[in-house]
């Protein structure tokens, strides 16, 4: 195995562009979920009350931007051909990937709606403001908060299953699924 030196995908392997975006989003999801739980424990007088939510929101905005780039990239640079496996597994993988994208999108939108329910912009690391929508719905923060929690929990659970499946491919099936997502390729 050697490192793939291409930025884009080819029919056999992923390029560095999609691999980097995949792992950035994965690491952000892994970090944002417990950070969200921690935010729930903070009270107004806690020193972290002014910083941790800003970090959570800012990383969420960066994830949204990376996801947008990834979806655009994916429309122009198709993933490599699936590895040989039973048709049911190919279908399951396609459904799981579609659900991961959908759940991530819902989580990001609901997080935005929580943060902007009072009409204030979201501060991206206290540098720039992401404006709120010019309207709000009744109980927006509560409704979006419930959706955010439920969907993020489903997302992190599905991401864990996704990771376990990748490890199964690597250690049990002994195929190159995981190696492809590390931008490794056969010589």
NORWODA-V708391 format. One record per backbone hydrogen bond with DSSP energy under -1.0 kcal/mol. NH is the residue of the N-H (numbers start at 1). CO is the residue of the C=O. Records with the same first field share a line. If there is no record, write none. Layout:
NH: CO, CO
This chain:
2: 185
4: 183
10: 13
16: 6
17: 7
19: 15
20: 16
21: 17
22: 18
23: 19
24: 20
25: 21
26: 22
27: 23
28: 24
29: 25
30: 26
31: 27
32: 28
33: 29
35: 31
36: 32
37: 33
38: 34
39: 35
40: 36
41: 38
42: 39
46: 43
49: 46
52: 48
55: 51
56: 52
57: 53
58: 54
59: 55
60: 56
61: 57
62: 58
63: 59
64: 60
65: 61
66: 62
67: 63
68: 64
69: 65
70: 66
71: 67
72: 68
73: 69
74: 70
75: 71
77: 73
81: 11
90: 86
91: 87
92: 88
93: 89
94: 90
95: 91
96: 92
97: 93
98: 94
99: 95
100: 96
101: 97
102: 98
103: 99
104: 100
105: 101
106: 102
107: 103
108: 104
109: 105
110: 106
111: 107
112: 108
113: 109
114: 110
115: 111
116: 112
117: 114
119: 116
122: 130
124: 128
125: 123
127: 124
128: 124
130: 122
140: 137
143: 139
144: 140
145: 141
146: 142
147: 143
148: 144
149: 145
150: 146
151: 147
152: 148
153: 149
154: 150
155: 151
156: 152
157: 153
158: 154
159: 155
160: 156
161: 157
162: 158
163: 159
164: 160
165: 161
166: 162
167: 163
168: 164
169: 165
170: 166
171: 167
172: 168
173: 168
175: 169
180: 176
181: 177
182: 179
183: 180
184: 179
185: 2
